Amino acid sequence: MALGKLQKVLISDSLDPCCREILQAGGLRVQEKPGLSKEELLREIRDCDGLIVRSATKVTADVLEAAERLQVVGRAGTGVDNVDVDAATRKGVLVMNTPTGNSLSAAELTCGMILCLARQIPQAAASMKEGKWDRKKYMGMELNGKTLGVLGLGRIGREVATRMQAFGMKTIGYDPIIPPEASAAFGVEQLPLEQIWPRCDFITVHTPLLPSTTGTGWALARGVRREPGQLPLLTVLPLSAGLLNDSSFAKCRHGVQVVNCARGGIVDEGALLRALRSGQCGGAALDVFTQEPPKDRDLVNHPNVICCPHLGASTREAQSRCGKEIAMQIVDMATGKALAGVVNGQALSKAFAPQTKPWIALARALGTVLRTTGKQAQGSVQVCTLGTPLQEAGSYLTPAVAAGMLAGGAQEVTLVNALLLAQEAGLKVATTHSDMASEPDGSTGLLQVALQGTPHRAAGTVQGSTPVLQEINGATFKQPAPLDGPVLIYRAKASEPSALLALTGLLGKAGVQLQSYHSSSMVAGEQWSIVGLSAPLSDLGELKPRVTEVFQLHL
């Protein structure tokens, strides 16, 4: 995947026209084909570099496999449960979303649902349309003084809490990521779930539903981050049986009212129906279902259930905002300006910063050098960053080293899938950091990589915007050697000058120019030489008898 080379983008769901307009203004070719069948999508996606979807298109593993050129899937909305993120990661395809685009619309719908539950507005309106005037049947309750439990205090949960506080509701909640002092600042007291169930008159859920749910309780959701300077995005997974299930309903206050405008499955629909029939749950408002549209109509038809056909983001404002945001994110990615809304490749968000690009190139080059000298891409690699400038660099340099170690295989390795593929290949990559400066003034940093249990290691830094090698297997370079373009590396006896003469002859015959030449200090009577070339040499036969080892890399 060559970032910045996006050319053609397919929009496969209905989006605001501004999405197409922004993409085209950014120099991208756009195909807008909403409502494709699975077979049609498999055909259309083959030559596309980008895909933009809402909720209707299911980006499954076979769709990703058919997309030979695909680099990015953009979800115009918050959740990505219609995208197989694991399959995308494995293929090196970036997945991004617009986590802020529909937050207000979803929050407002949730507040409307709470009001409708309290006063049975939809049921009363339907009764009126049937010609009835039944005032006694639709006795409601005031929200003032009632307790609202908000499960998930990310963007939407926070907006719901602050709006319902205006109705005089007491708001309590739970979130394993948001610190209690942060939620207290917007009026929500955090409590353990076991204390929340019996206290609530109303419960609303605002957690993402992801396919990697495992174990019991809530777990961190991989690959969902906020932008710098914002509070952490709620990244939790509900129980596989539903966060609200038979067990939790039994602990709730009798007649509790439940709202789910997040994702179908967070509330166990079977348990909810049983609680409604027994009276343990007094009413439910659902905008989402496990299966959409729901084939089992028991919940939909229950008299105490209010439901909508997944309208959380269905406002003109939200659709315009999401379409605009995802288009701008993809244009920024295509032009190399920035990367926002990343779900599965946080390391890439740093790859666009001018000051980090050469460090990523260095990390990849050192990984390639280490693999070549060590003649293996398995085992344990230790990555060490030195110097204050690299204090936070491990998150993006580690996958870059792994990508270099795995380069040249059958599958393309990118910063998106490098760590996953490394794990599957039996390559363990660990990272440490030391503030010890590599230069007296601490103005630069040093990156070291080592194949543990072997003598193979390499170290380098960045000079200007050029990655350079400073050490290889204990041999140091007084003048660091550039690691850029075609590079020939060989080790030979220091007392044997014929290697350089043979190389010079080879270059003359091949018409290849010598761009740079650097030799290392001696180790056990041998020296390493790093030779920058204008083009790779096709035949090293004349050089091999005069050196201990030699290899070519294109960095």
Buried (B, 14 or more C-beta within 10 A) or exposed (E): BEBEEBBEBBBBBEBBEBBBBBBBEBEBEBBBEEEBEEEEBBEBBEBBBBBBBBBEBBBBEEBBEBBEBBBBBBBBBBBBBBBBBBBBBBBBBBBBBBBBBBBBBBBBBBBBBBBBBBBBBBBBEEBEEEEEEEEEEEEEBEBEEBBBBBBBBBBBBBBBBBBBBEBEBBBBBBBBBBEBEBBEEBBBEBBEBEEBBEBBBBBBBBBBBBEEBEEEEBBEBBBBBBEEEEBBBBBBBBBEBBBBBBEBBEBBBEEBBBBBBBBBBBBBBBBBBBBBEEEBBBBBBBBBBBEEEBEEEEBEEBEBBBBBEBBBBBBEEBBBBBBBBBBBBBBBBBBBEEBBBBBBBBBBBBBBEEEBBBBBBBBBBBBBBBBBBBEBBBBBBBBBBBBBBBEEBBEBBBBBBBBBBBBEEEEBBBBBBBBBBBEEBEBBBEBEBBEEBBEEEBEBBBBBBBBEEBEBBBBBBBEEEBBBBBBBBEBBBEEBBBBBBBBBBBBBBBEBEEBBEBBEEBBEEBEBEBBBBBBBEEBEEBBBBBBBBEBBBEEBEEBBEBBEBBBBBEB
